[in-house]
Amino acid sequence: MKWLLYNALFAVAYTVMLPSFLLRMKRRGGYRARFADRFGRYPKEILDAISQKAATSAALPQRRIWIHAVSVGEVQVAGQLMRAMRERDPNVRFVFSTTSSTGWKTAEREVKPDDVLIYNPLDFGGCVKRALNAVNPRAVILTETEIWPNFIRALKKRGVPIYLVNARISDRSAPRYKALRWFFGEVFRCFTKIYAQSDLDAQRLTDAGAEPETVQVTGSFKFDVAHRNEAKERELRAWIGEGEILLGGSTWPGEDVVMLNAYKRILEKHPGVKLVIAPRHFEKADAVEANIRAAGFECVRRSRRGESAASPSVACAQCGESAASPRDVYLCDTTGEMMGLFGISAVAFVGKSLCEHGSQNMIEPCLCGVATVVGPYTENFRPVMSDLLAADALVQTPDAATPEARAASVEAELLRFFDEPERRVAYGQRAQAAVARRCGVVGRCADELLGQMENVKCKV
């Protein structure tokens, strides 16, 4: 009865959300040509790739490992895990599925020629069945909080091992999972093994119905995911030019205004500083540009580099890059360049942390040795924040009664880092050391997963 209710509610919810989903698809583009993937209907070349590449050599496994990640951050986690598993078993092959177009673009850089990239099916019984018949996976690995009941139950019925890696349950979601244990308990008990980020996440998973013996605490995979990209750093430095950089990384609506207000204060004492804003969703770039111009600055957009009208800055005759104006603010509205930006920044603010239930990844600037400021809302990275705050590796501003007060705290901390360069360097050094001490989780988990799969295979 409960599954009939779930399927009915899911159908209603999907129908209600479909218009906004189609609008987002139109704005972002990317996966329109592969929309049928979501119904478990794949192009012939994909079906051929799944069946033929797996059988190229007797040395290769006949069935692939299916790994799923929803968007950019989770895709990077999954990509790191795939690399670690390949290092240990060069014959392993993957079907990689994702949900968003931005996740797809990131995944294209993670998969190898022998892997297959698809969009995950909608959690309707028919879509799931067609997808599983097509892929016929050896095992399935889900990342973080990807809980799709019909998909997971169908795998269990087929006897396919299912793993949840880097698992977490947010402060917001924990009470809901616990209250709906009668529903989610059956889903969580389908997992062969769950690798949790923290003791608290492990407790919340068992409270939601997971079997305690299947839950293992590993720490956060995200300490292993980020890697500096020196080639990208040089490319971005050529675009921006010399000078200390203040970066608003993965900002959400409203946070770009906070960065612009902070920048005005910083310029009064430190006129050589340059501001770069990289919004989390590049389709919001037009609104960010409007805010930049409303604040009295000119906007230099990364996506328009090389266009003569992109900026009032004067183009360099030798290199084609723009010579910066003191009133330029740089808007990075492209994907895959965040680590390069962190690598050349002096001070960074991590976005979505002024929004409730939020925060983007603060490990990346810390790994680069950047003095980092985050707002009060970092629930998505609770175990990571606990480690970094204990190491005095970044600054988290306090919560406050009003958005204006929260913004003022961020502005003050950003200015202080430019006023006190020795303090800024010390924070960057502690941040880099804190991340280095927590690396190695992905490799240990790769060993565990391959061992688990071998044991399961032997039992069958």
Sine and cosine of phi, psi and omega as CSV:
sin_phi,cos_phi,sin_psi,cos_psi,sin_omega,cos_omega
0.00,0.00,-0.69,0.73,-0.05,-1.00
-0.91,0.42,-0.49,0.87,-0.01,-1.00
-0.98,0.21,-0.52,0.85,0.14,-0.99
-0.89,0.45,-0.65,0.76,0.03,-1.00
-0.91,0.42,-0.69,0.72,0.01,-1.00
-0.87,0.50,-0.73,0.68,-0.04,-1.00
-0.90,0.43,-0.61,0.80,0.03,-1.00
-0.92,0.40,-0.72,0.70,-0.01,-1.00
-0.92,0.40,-0.62,0.78,0.01,-1.00
-0.90,0.44,-0.64,0.77,0.02,-1.00
-0.90,0.44,-0.67,0.74,0.03,-1.00
-0.91,0.42,-0.72,0.69,-0.02,-1.00
-0.88,0.47,-0.67,0.75,-0.01,-1.00
-0.91,0.42,-0.64,0.77,0.02,-1.00
-0.89,0.45,-0.66,0.75,0.01,-1.00
-0.91,0.41,-0.64,0.77,-0.06,-1.00
-0.99,0.12,-0.20,0.98,-0.11,-0.99
-0.85,0.53,-0.68,0.73,0.02,-1.00
-0.86,0.51,-0.70,0.71,0.01,-1.00
-0.93,0.37,-0.55,0.84,0.05,-1.00
-0.89,0.45,-0.70,0.71,0.01,-1.00
-0.92,0.39,-0.60,0.80,0.04,-1.00
-0.91,0.42,-0.69,0.72,0.04,-1.00
-0.89,0.45,-0.62,0.79,0.03,-1.00
-0.89,0.46,-0.63,0.77,0.01,-1.00
-0.91,0.41,-0.66,0.75,-0.03,-1.00
-0.93,0.36,-0.71,0.71,-0.08,-1.00
-1.00,0.08,-0.52,0.86,-0.09,-1.00
0.92,0.39,-0.32,-0.95,0.17,-0.99
0.99,-0.17,-0.88,0.47,-0.12,-0.99
-0.94,-0.35,0.29,0.96,0.01,-1.00
-0.87,0.49,-0.66,0.75,-0.04,-1.00
-0.93,0.38,-0.35,0.94,-0.01,-1.00
-0.92,-0.40,0.46,0.89,-0.04,-1.00
-0.88,0.48,-0.52,0.85,-0.01,-1.00
-0.90,0.43,-0.37,0.93,0.07,-1.00
-0.79,0.61,-0.60,0.80,-0.09,-1.00
-0.93,0.38,-0.24,0.97,0.05,-1.00
-0.96,-0.27,0.23,0.97,0.00,-1.00
0.96,0.28,0.35,0.94,0.00,-1.00
-0.92,-0.39,0.94,-0.33,-0.12,-0.99
-0.95,-0.31,0.50,-0.87,0.05,-1.00
-0.87,0.50,0.42,-0.91,-0.03,-1.00
-0.84,0.54,-0.62,0.79,-0.03,-1.00
-0.92,0.40,-0.49,0.87,0.06,-1.00
-0.95,0.30,-0.70,0.71,0.04,-1.00
-0.88,0.48,-0.67,0.75,0.04,-1.00
-0.90,0.44,-0.65,0.76,-0.01,-1.00
-0.90,0.45,-0.66,0.75,0.00,-1.00
-0.90,0.44,-0.70,0.72,-0.09,-1.00
-0.99,0.15,-0.65,0.76,-0.11,-0.99
-0.99,0.16,-0.72,0.70,-0.07,-1.00
-0.91,0.42,-0.53,0.85,0.02,-1.00
-0.93,0.37,-0.39,0.92,-0.06,-1.00
-0.95,-0.31,0.29,0.96,-0.05,-1.00
-0.87,0.50,-0.63,0.78,-0.05,-1.00
-0.66,-0.75,0.53,-0.85,0.05,-1.00
-0.90,0.43,-0.36,0.93,-0.01,-1.00
-0.97,0.25,-0.30,0.95,-0.04,-1.00
-1.00,0.04,0.56,-0.83,0.06,-1.00
-0.90,0.44,0.63,-0.78,-0.05,-1.00
-0.97,0.25,-0.31,0.95,-0.01,-1.00
-0.82,-0.57,0.64,-0.77,-0.07,-1.00
-1.00,0.04,0.33,-0.95,0.17,-0.99
-1.00,-0.01,0.80,-0.59,0.04,-1.00
-1.00,-0.07,0.84,-0.54,0.02,-1.00
-0.85,-0.53,0.73,-0.68,-0.09,-1.00
-0.83,-0.56,0.68,-0.73,0.06,-1.00
-0.58,-0.81,0.65,-0.76,-0.19,-0.98
-0.98,0.19,-0.73,0.68,-0.11,-0.99
-0.57,-0.82,-0.29,-0.96,-0.24,-0.97
-0.84,0.54,-0.80,0.60,-0.05,-1.00
-0.87,0.49,-0.71,0.71,0.00,-1.00
-0.93,0.36,-0.57,0.82,0.05,-1.00
-0.88,0.47,-0.64,0.76,0.03,-1.00
-0.91,0.41,-0.63,0.78,0.09,-1.00
-0.86,0.50,-0.76,0.66,-0.01,-1.00
-0.90,0.45,-0.62,0.78,0.02,-1.00
-0.89,0.47,-0.67,0.74,0.04,-1.00
-0.89,0.46,-0.65,0.76,0.02,-1.00
-0.91,0.42,-0.66,0.75,0.03,-1.00
-0.87,0.48,-0.67,0.74,0.01,-1.00
-0.88,0.47,-0.68,0.74,-0.01,-1.00
-0.91,0.42,-0.63,0.78,0.01,-1.00
-0.94,0.35,-0.59,0.81,0.05,-1.00
-0.91,0.41,-0.61,0.79,0.02,-1.00
-0.87,0.50,-0.57,0.82,-0.04,-1.00
-1.00,0.05,-0.47,0.88,0.02,-1.00
-0.62,-0.78,1.00,-0.06,-0.06,-1.00
-0.87,0.48,-0.28,0.96,-0.04,-1.00
-1.00,0.03,-0.11,0.99,-0.06,-1.00
-0.94,0.35,0.63,-0.77,0.01,-1.00
-0.76,-0.65,0.48,-0.87,-0.12,-0.99
-0.81,-0.58,0.52,-0.86,0.40,-0.92
-0.97,-0.25,0.84,-0.54,-0.07,-1.00
-0.94,-0.35,0.83,-0.56,0.05,-1.00
-0.88,-0.47,0.53,-0.85,0.04,-1.00
-0.64,-0.77,0.06,-1.00,-0.09,-1.00
-0.93,-0.37,-0.69,0.73,-0.13,-0.99
-0.98,-0.22,0.33,-0.94,0.03,-1.00
-0.93,0.38,-0.56,0.83,0.07,-1.00
-0.93,0.37,-0.60,0.80,0.09,-1.00
-0.89,0.45,-0.62,0.79,0.02,-1.00
-0.88,0.48,-0.72,0.70,-0.03,-1.00
-0.88,0.47,-0.63,0.78,0.06,-1.00
-0.93,0.36,-0.65,0.76,-0.02,-1.00
-0.90,0.44,-0.54,0.84,0.02,-1.00
-0.86,0.52,-0.47,0.88,0.03,-1.00
-1.00,0.09,-0.24,0.97,-0.06,-1.00
-1.00,-0.08,-0.53,0.85,-0.07,-1.00
-0.98,0.17,0.44,-0.90,0.06,-1.00
-0.99,-0.16,0.24,-0.97,-0.02,-1.00
-0.83,0.56,-0.50,0.86,-0.01,-1.00
-1.00,0.10,-0.07,1.00,0.06,-1.00
-1.00,0.00,0.21,-0.98,0.00,-1.00
-0.80,-0.60,0.74,-0.67,-0.03,-1.00
-0.94,-0.34,0.78,-0.63,0.00,-1.00
-0.64,-0.77,0.22,-0.98,0.24,-0.97
-1.00,0.00,0.60,-0.80,-0.02,-1.00
-0.94,0.33,0.48,-0.88,-0.02,-1.00
-0.97,0.25,0.46,-0.89,0.17,-0.99
-0.89,0.46,0.48,-0.88,-0.12,-0.99
-0.99,0.12,0.73,0.68,0.18,-0.98
-0.99,-0.17,0.58,-0.82,-0.09,-1.00
-0.80,0.59,-0.72,0.70,-0.03,-1.00
-0.91,0.41,-0.65,0.76,0.02,-1.00
-0.90,0.43,-0.69,0.72,0.00,-1.00
-0.89,0.45,-0.71,0.71,-0.03,-1.00
-0.87,0.48,-0.72,0.70,0.01,-1.00
-0.88,0.47,-0.68,0.74,-0.01,-1.00
-0.90,0.44,-0.69,0.72,-0.02,-1.00
-0.94,0.35,-0.57,0.82,0.07,-1.00
-0.90,0.44,-0.59,0.81,-0.02,-1.00
-0.96,0.28,-0.70,0.71,-0.10,-1.00
-1.00,0.08,-0.63,0.78,-0.03,-1.00
0.72,0.69,0.89,0.46,-0.16,-0.99
-0.95,0.30,0.48,-0.88,0.13,-0.99
-0.95,0.31,-0.61,0.79,0.05,-1.00
-0.34,-0.94,0.30,-0.95,0.02,-1.00
-0.80,-0.60,0.73,-0.68,0.05,-1.00
-0.88,-0.47,0.86,-0.52,0.07,-1.00
-0.96,-0.27,0.49,-0.87,-0.05,-1.00
-0.93,-0.36,0.69,-0.73,0.21,-0.98
0.89,0.45,-1.00,-0.03,-0.10,-1.00
-0.78,-0.62,0.49,0.87,-0.04,-1.00
-0.99,0.13,1.00,0.04,-0.04,-1.00
-0.92,-0.38,0.98,-0.20,0.02,-1.00
-0.91,-0.42,0.98,-0.21,-0.18,-0.98
-0.83,0.55,-0.75,0.66,-0.03,-1.00
-0.90,0.44,-0.66,0.75,0.01,-1.00
-0.88,0.47,-0.74,0.67,-0.06,-1.00
-0.92,0.39,-0.68,0.73,0.00,-1.00
-0.92,0.40,-0.59,0.81,0.03,-1.00
-0.91,0.42,-0.63,0.77,0.05,-1.00
-0.89,0.45,-0.69,0.73,0.01,-1.00
-0.87,0.50,-0.69,0.72,0.00,-1.00
-0.89,0.46,-0.52,0.85,0.01,-1.00
-1.00,0.09,-0.07,1.00,-0.01,-1.00
0.97,0.25,0.38,0.93,0.00,-1.00
-1.00,0.04,0.81,-0.59,0.04,-1.00
-0.88,0.48,0.67,-0.74,-0.05,-1.00
-0.81,-0.59,0.76,-0.65,-0.02,-1.00
-0.81,-0.58,0.62,-0.79,0.10,-1.00
-0.90,-0.44,0.89,-0.46,-0.08,-1.00
-0.94,-0.35,0.46,-0.89,-0.02,-1.00
0.81,0.59,0.61,0.80,-0.15,-0.99
-0.94,0.35,0.64,-0.77,0.06,-1.00
-0.51,-0.86,0.43,-0.90,0.15,-0.99
-0.78,-0.63,0.85,-0.52,-0.10,-0.99
-0.94,0.34,0.29,-0.96,0.05,-1.00
-0.84,0.54,-0.61,0.79,-0.03,-1.00
-0.94,0.34,-0.63,0.77,-0.09,-1.00
-0.99,0.12,-0.42,0.91,-0.12,-0.99
-0.81,0.58,-0.75,0.66,0.00,-1.00
-0.89,0.46,-0.55,0.83,-0.01,-1.00
-0.93,0.37,-0.72,0.70,0.03,-1.00
-0.87,0.49,-0.67,0.74,-0.02,-1.00
-0.91,0.41,-0.68,0.73,0.00,-1.00
-0.92,0.40,-0.49,0.87,-0.02,-1.00
-0.97,-0.22,0.48,0.88,0.01,-1.00
-0.82,0.57,-0.58,0.81,0.00,-1.00
-0.86,0.50,-0.42,0.91,0.03,-1.00
-0.99,-0.13,-0.81,0.59,-0.11,-0.99
-0.97,0.24,-0.36,0.93,0.00,-1.00
-0.83,0.56,-0.70,0.71,0.02,-1.00
-0.89,0.46,-0.58,0.82,0.00,-1.00
-0.94,0.34,-0.75,0.66,-0.03,-1.00
-0.90,0.43,-0.49,0.87,0.01,-1.00
-0.97,0.26,-0.11,0.99,0.09,-1.00
-0.97,0.23,-0.34,0.94,-0.09,-1.00
-0.95,0.30,0.68,-0.73,0.10,-1.00
-0.94,0.34,-0.66,0.76,0.01,-1.00
-0.41,-0.91,0.60,-0.80,0.06,-1.00
-0.83,-0.55,0.82,-0.57,0.01,-1.00
-0.97,-0.26,0.95,-0.30,-0.14,-0.99
-1.00,-0.08,0.47,-0.88,-0.02,-1.00
-0.96,0.29,-0.54,0.84,-0.11,-0.99
-0.50,-0.87,0.20,-0.98,0.06,-1.00
-0.88,0.48,-0.63,0.78,0.00,-1.00
-0.90,0.43,-0.67,0.74,0.06,-1.00
-0.89,0.46,-0.65,0.76,0.01,-1.00
-0.88,0.47,-0.67,0.74,0.02,-1.00
-0.90,0.43,-0.66,0.75,0.00,-1.00
-0.92,0.40,-0.57,0.82,0.05,-1.00
-0.92,0.40,-0.68,0.73,0.04,-1.00
-0.94,0.35,-0.57,0.82,0.10,-1.00
-0.88,0.47,-0.51,0.86,0.01,-1.00
-0.99,0.13,-0.10,1.00,0.08,-1.00
0.87,-0.49,-0.04,1.00,0.03,-1.00
-0.93,0.37,0.56,-0.83,0.06,-1.00
-0.94,0.33,0.81,-0.59,-0.06,-1.00
-0.82,0.58,-0.59,0.81,-0.06,-1.00
-0.95,0.32,-0.24,0.97,0.03,-1.00
-1.00,-0.05,-0.12,0.99,-0.08,-1.00
-0.98,-0.20,0.80,-0.60,0.01,-1.00
-0.78,-0.63,0.73,-0.69,0.01,-1.00
-1.00,0.04,0.83,-0.55,-0.02,-1.00
-0.91,-0.42,-0.35,0.94,-0.23,-0.97
1.00,-0.09,0.06,-1.00,-0.08,-1.00
-1.00,0.08,0.76,-0.64,0.09,-1.00
-0.89,0.46,-0.43,0.90,-0.17,-0.98
-0.93,0.38,-0.27,0.96,0.11,-0.99
-0.93,0.37,-0.38,0.93,-0.02,-1.00
-0.99,-0.11,-0.25,0.97,-0.19,-0.98
-0.97,0.26,-0.71,0.70,-0.13,-0.99
-0.95,0.31,0.67,-0.74,0.09,-1.00
-0.62,-0.78,0.67,-0.74,0.01,-1.00
-0.92,0.40,0.57,-0.82,0.00,-1.00
-0.86,-0.51,1.00,-0.02,-0.13,-0.99
-0.92,0.40,-0.56,0.83,0.03,-1.00
-0.90,0.43,-0.68,0.73,0.04,-1.00
-0.92,0.40,-0.60,0.80,0.04,-1.00
-0.87,0.49,-0.69,0.72,0.01,-1.00
-0.90,0.43,-0.65,0.76,0.00,-1.00
-0.89,0.45,-0.70,0.71,-0.01,-1.00
-0.94,0.33,-0.58,0.81,0.05,-1.00
-0.90,0.45,-0.63,0.78,0.04,-1.00
-0.90,0.43,-0.57,0.82,0.02,-1.00
-0.94,0.33,-0.67,0.74,-0.10,-1.00
-1.00,0.05,-0.58,0.82,-0.07,-1.00
1.00,-0.05,-0.05,-1.00,-0.05,-1.00
-0.97,0.24,0.27,-0.96,0.02,-1.00
0.89,-0.46,0.42,-0.91,0.03,-1.00
-0.93,0.36,0.61,-0.80,-0.10,-0.99
-0.91,-0.41,0.75,-0.66,0.22,-0.98
-0.98,-0.20,0.83,-0.56,-0.07,-1.00
-0.90,-0.44,0.78,-0.62,0.25,-0.97
-0.99,-0.15,0.98,-0.20,-0.14,-0.99
-0.99,-0.11,0.78,-0.63,0.03,-1.00
0.82,0.57,0.74,0.67,-0.04,-1.00
-0.96,0.28,0.47,-0.88,0.08,-1.00
-0.95,-0.32,0.26,-0.96,-0.04,-1.00
-0.78,0.63,0.75,-0.66,-0.03,-1.00
0.99,-0.15,-0.54,0.84,-0.02,-1.00
-0.96,0.29,-0.45,0.89,0.07,-1.00
-0.90,0.43,-0.56,0.83,0.05,-1.00
-0.92,0.39,-0.63,0.78,0.07,-1.00
-0.87,0.49,-0.69,0.72,0.01,-1.00
-0.90,0.44,-0.65,0.76,-0.01,-1.00
-0.91,0.41,-0.65,0.76,0.04,-1.00
-0.91,0.41,-0.65,0.76,0.05,-1.00
-0.90,0.44,-0.64,0.77,-0.03,-1.00
-0.89,0.46,-0.63,0.78,0.04,-1.00
-0.86,0.51,-0.67,0.74,0.00,-1.00
-0.93,0.37,-0.64,0.77,-0.02,-1.00
-0.92,0.40,-0.65,0.76,-0.03,-1.00
-0.88,0.47,-0.49,0.87,0.00,-1.00
-0.88,0.48,-0.53,0.85,-0.02,-1.00
-0.94,-0.35,-0.36,0.93,-0.08,-1.00
-0.71,-0.71,0.97,0.23,-0.14,-0.99
-0.92,0.39,-0.26,0.97,-0.02,-1.00
-1.00,0.06,-0.09,1.00,-0.04,-1.00
-0.96,0.30,0.59,-0.81,0.05,-1.00
-0.89,-0.46,0.62,-0.79,-0.01,-1.00
-0.97,-0.26,0.75,-0.66,0.13,-0.99
-0.86,-0.51,0.75,-0.66,0.09,-1.00
-0.89,-0.45,0.80,-0.60,0.02,-1.00
-0.85,-0.52,1.00,-0.09,-0.03,-1.00
-0.92,0.40,0.53,-0.85,-0.02,-1.00
-0.87,0.49,-0.64,0.77,0.00,-1.00
-0.90,-0.43,0.90,-0.44,-0.14,-0.99
-0.92,0.38,-0.30,0.95,0.05,-1.00
-0.94,0.33,-0.18,0.98,0.08,-1.00
-1.00,0.06,0.05,1.00,-0.14,-0.99
-0.88,0.47,-0.58,0.82,0.00,-1.00
-0.88,0.47,-0.66,0.75,0.03,-1.00
-0.92,0.40,-0.62,0.78,0.04,-1.00
-0.90,0.43,-0.68,0.74,0.03,-1.00
-0.87,0.49,-0.66,0.75,0.03,-1.00
-0.88,0.48,-0.63,0.78,0.04,-1.00
-0.92,0.38,-0.60,0.80,0.03,-1.00
-0.88,0.47,-0.73,0.68,-0.02,-1.00
-0.94,0.35,-0.59,0.81,0.04,-1.00
-0.90,0.43,-0.46,0.89,0.03,-1.00
-0.99,0.15,-0.05,1.00,0.05,-1.00
1.00,-0.10,0.24,0.97,0.00,-1.00
-0.94,-0.33,0.31,-0.95,0.18,-0.98
-1.00,-0.04,0.47,-0.88,-0.07,-1.00
-0.93,-0.36,0.81,-0.59,0.09,-1.00
-0.94,-0.34,0.95,-0.30,-0.08,-1.00
-1.00,-0.06,0.75,-0.66,-0.02,-1.00
-0.87,0.49,-0.64,0.77,-0.05,-1.00
-0.92,0.38,-0.25,0.97,-0.04,-1.00
-0.94,-0.33,0.25,0.97,-0.01,-1.00
-0.87,0.49,0.66,-0.75,-0.05,-1.00
1.00,-0.08,-0.28,0.96,0.06,-1.00
-1.00,0.08,0.72,-0.69,-0.09,-1.00
-0.91,0.41,-0.45,0.89,-0.05,-1.00
-0.99,-0.13,0.13,0.99,-0.09,-1.00
-0.93,0.38,-0.49,0.87,-0.09,-1.00
-0.42,-0.91,0.47,-0.88,0.08,-1.00
-0.97,0.25,-0.07,1.00,0.01,-1.00
-0.89,0.45,0.39,-0.92,-0.03,-1.00
-1.00,0.02,0.78,-0.63,-0.04,-1.00
-0.97,0.26,0.63,-0.78,0.06,-1.00
-0.98,0.17,0.80,-0.59,-0.07,-1.00
-0.92,0.40,-0.48,0.88,-0.08,-1.00
-0.99,0.10,-0.71,0.70,-0.13,-0.99
-0.96,-0.30,-0.21,0.98,0.00,-1.00
0.99,0.14,-0.14,0.99,0.06,-1.00
-0.99,0.17,0.23,-0.97,-0.03,-1.00
-1.00,-0.04,0.66,-0.75,0.13,-0.99
-0.99,0.17,0.81,-0.59,-0.16,-0.99
-0.93,0.36,0.62,-0.79,0.18,-0.98
-1.00,-0.10,0.51,-0.86,0.03,-1.00
-0.87,0.49,-0.28,0.96,-0.01,-1.00
-0.98,-0.20,0.19,0.98,0.00,-1.00
-0.99,0.17,0.67,-0.75,0.25,-0.97
-0.85,-0.52,0.72,-0.69,-0.09,-1.00
-1.00,-0.08,0.79,-0.62,-0.02,-1.00
-0.91,-0.40,0.94,-0.34,-0.01,-1.00
-1.00,-0.05,0.99,-0.15,-0.06,-1.00
-0.94,-0.35,0.65,0.76,0.04,-1.00
-0.81,-0.59,0.26,-0.97,-0.02,-1.00
-0.98,-0.18,0.39,-0.92,0.12,-0.99
0.98,0.19,0.29,0.96,-0.07,-1.00
-0.85,-0.52,0.10,0.99,-0.09,-1.00
-0.90,0.44,-0.69,0.72,-0.01,-1.00
-0.89,0.45,-0.60,0.80,0.07,-1.00
-0.89,0.46,-0.63,0.77,0.03,-1.00
-0.92,0.39,-0.70,0.71,0.04,-1.00
-0.86,0.50,-0.62,0.79,-0.07,-1.00
-0.90,0.43,-0.36,0.93,-0.02,-1.00
-0.93,-0.37,0.10,1.00,-0.06,-1.00
-1.00,-0.02,0.48,-0.88,0.10,-1.00
-1.00,-0.01,-0.64,0.77,-0.01,-1.00
-0.66,-0.75,0.63,-0.77,-0.02,-1.00
-0.71,-0.70,0.61,-0.79,0.21,-0.98
-0.95,-0.31,0.74,-0.67,-0.01,-1.00
-1.00,-0.09,0.84,-0.55,-0.15,-0.99
-0.96,0.29,0.16,-0.99,-0.05,-1.00
0.92,0.40,0.06,1.00,-0.01,-1.00
-1.00,0.01,-0.04,1.00,0.19,-0.98
-0.98,-0.18,0.13,0.99,0.04,-1.00
-0.92,-0.38,0.67,-0.74,0.01,-1.00
-0.89,0.46,0.53,-0.85,0.00,-1.00
0.88,0.48,0.73,0.68,-0.15,-0.99
-0.67,-0.74,-0.56,-0.83,-0.02,-1.00
1.00,-0.07,0.65,-0.76,0.18,-0.98
-0.99,-0.11,-0.13,-0.99,-0.19,-0.98
-0.97,0.23,0.92,-0.40,0.04,-1.00
-1.00,-0.01,-0.08,1.00,0.04,-1.00
-0.92,0.38,-0.61,0.79,-0.11,-0.99
-0.87,0.50,-0.78,0.63,0.04,-1.00
-0.92,0.40,-0.55,0.83,0.01,-1.00
-0.90,0.43,-0.66,0.75,0.04,-1.00
-0.86,0.51,-0.56,0.83,-0.01,-1.00
-0.99,0.13,0.01,1.00,0.00,-1.00
0.96,0.29,0.51,0.86,-0.03,-1.00
-1.00,-0.09,0.69,-0.72,0.12,-0.99
-0.91,0.42,0.85,-0.53,-0.22,-0.97
-0.86,-0.51,0.69,-0.72,0.07,-1.00
-0.86,-0.51,0.72,-0.69,0.10,-0.99
-0.79,-0.61,0.44,-0.90,0.06,-1.00
-0.98,0.19,-0.15,-0.99,-0.11,-0.99
-0.97,0.23,-0.27,0.96,-0.12,-0.99
-0.97,-0.24,0.98,-0.19,-0.06,-1.00
-0.73,-0.69,0.55,0.83,-0.09,-1.00
-0.86,0.51,-0.54,0.84,-0.04,-1.00
-0.93,0.37,-0.23,0.97,-0.03,-1.00
-0.77,-0.64,0.64,0.77,-0.09,-1.00
-0.83,0.56,-0.80,0.60,-0.01,-1.00
-0.90,0.43,-0.58,0.81,0.03,-1.00
-0.90,0.44,-0.72,0.69,0.00,-1.00
-0.89,0.46,-0.61,0.79,0.03,-1.00
-0.86,0.52,-0.70,0.71,0.01,-1.00
-0.91,0.41,-0.71,0.70,-0.08,-1.00
-0.95,0.32,-0.61,0.79,0.05,-1.00
-0.93,0.38,-0.61,0.79,0.04,-1.00
-0.89,0.46,-0.50,0.87,0.02,-1.00
-1.00,0.01,0.04,1.00,-0.05,-1.00
0.80,0.60,0.73,0.69,-0.14,-0.99
-0.99,-0.14,-0.23,0.97,0.03,-1.00
-0.43,-0.90,0.13,-0.99,0.02,-1.00
-0.93,-0.37,0.82,-0.57,0.12,-0.99
-0.94,-0.35,0.83,-0.56,-0.02,-1.00
-0.98,0.21,0.48,-0.88,-0.06,-1.00
-0.97,0.25,0.35,-0.94,0.12,-0.99
-0.95,0.31,0.39,-0.92,-0.02,-1.00
-0.53,-0.85,0.21,-0.98,-0.11,-0.99
-0.95,0.33,-0.46,0.89,-0.09,-1.00
-0.78,-0.63,0.44,-0.90,0.08,-1.00
-0.86,0.51,-0.56,0.83,0.00,-1.00
-0.90,0.44,-0.66,0.76,0.00,-1.00
-0.93,0.36,-0.62,0.78,0.04,-1.00
-0.90,0.43,-0.67,0.74,0.02,-1.00
-0.90,0.44,-0.65,0.76,-0.01,-1.00
-0.88,0.48,-0.61,0.80,0.01,-1.00
-0.91,0.42,-0.67,0.75,0.03,-1.00
-0.90,0.44,-0.72,0.70,0.00,-1.00
-0.85,0.53,-0.68,0.74,-0.03,-1.00
-0.90,0.43,-0.64,0.77,-0.03,-1.00
-0.95,0.33,-0.61,0.79,0.05,-1.00
-0.89,0.45,-0.70,0.71,0.03,-1.00
-0.89,0.46,-0.66,0.76,-0.03,-1.00
-0.88,0.47,-0.60,0.80,0.01,-1.00
-0.90,0.43,-0.56,0.83,0.05,-1.00
-0.98,0.20,-0.49,0.87,0.06,-1.00
-0.95,0.32,-0.49,0.87,-0.10,-0.99
-0.83,-0.55,0.98,0.19,-0.08,-1.00
-0.88,0.47,-0.54,0.84,0.01,-1.00
-0.92,0.40,-0.64,0.77,0.06,-1.00
-0.89,0.45,-0.64,0.77,0.01,-1.00
-0.88,0.48,-0.72,0.69,0.01,-1.00
-0.90,0.44,-0.66,0.75,-0.01,-1.00
-0.89,0.46,-0.67,0.74,0.04,-1.00
-0.89,0.45,-0.67,0.74,0.01,-1.00
-0.88,0.47,-0.65,0.76,0.01,-1.00
-0.92,0.40,-0.69,0.73,0.03,-1.00
-0.91,0.42,-0.60,0.80,0.01,-1.00
-0.90,0.44,-0.72,0.69,-0.02,-1.00
-0.88,0.47,-0.67,0.74,0.00,-1.00
-0.92,0.40,-0.63,0.77,-0.02,-1.00
-0.89,0.45,-0.66,0.75,0.02,-1.00
-0.92,0.39,-0.68,0.73,-0.03,-1.00
-0.87,0.49,-0.60,0.80,-0.03,-1.00
-0.93,0.38,-0.35,0.94,-0.11,-0.99
-0.96,-0.30,0.19,0.98,0.02,-1.00
-0.98,0.20,0.30,-0.95,0.08,-1.00
0.94,-0.33,-0.11,0.99,-0.05,-1.00
-0.90,0.45,-0.68,0.73,-0.08,-1.00
-0.89,0.45,-0.68,0.73,0.00,-1.00
-0.89,0.46,-0.68,0.73,0.02,-1.00
-0.90,0.44,-0.62,0.78,0.00,-1.00
-0.94,0.34,-0.59,0.80,0.05,-1.00
-0.87,0.49,-0.68,0.74,0.06,-1.00
-0.86,0.51,-0.72,0.70,-0.01,-1.00
-0.87,0.49,-0.73,0.68,-0.06,-1.00
-0.89,0.45,-0.73,0.68,-0.01,-1.00
-0.90,0.45,-0.62,0.78,0.07,-1.00
-0.91,0.42,-0.67,0.74,0.04,-1.00
-0.87,0.49,-0.72,0.69,-0.03,-1.00
-0.90,0.44,-0.61,0.79,0.03,-1.00
-0.90,0.43,-0.67,0.74,0.01,-1.00
-0.91,0.42,-0.67,0.74,0.02,-1.00
-0.89,0.45,-0.67,0.74,-0.02,-1.00
-0.88,0.47,-0.61,0.79,-0.02,-1.00
-0.92,0.38,-0.49,0.87,-0.05,-1.00
-0.98,0.21,-0.42,0.91,-0.09,-1.00
-0.95,0.30,0.00,0.00,0.00,0.00
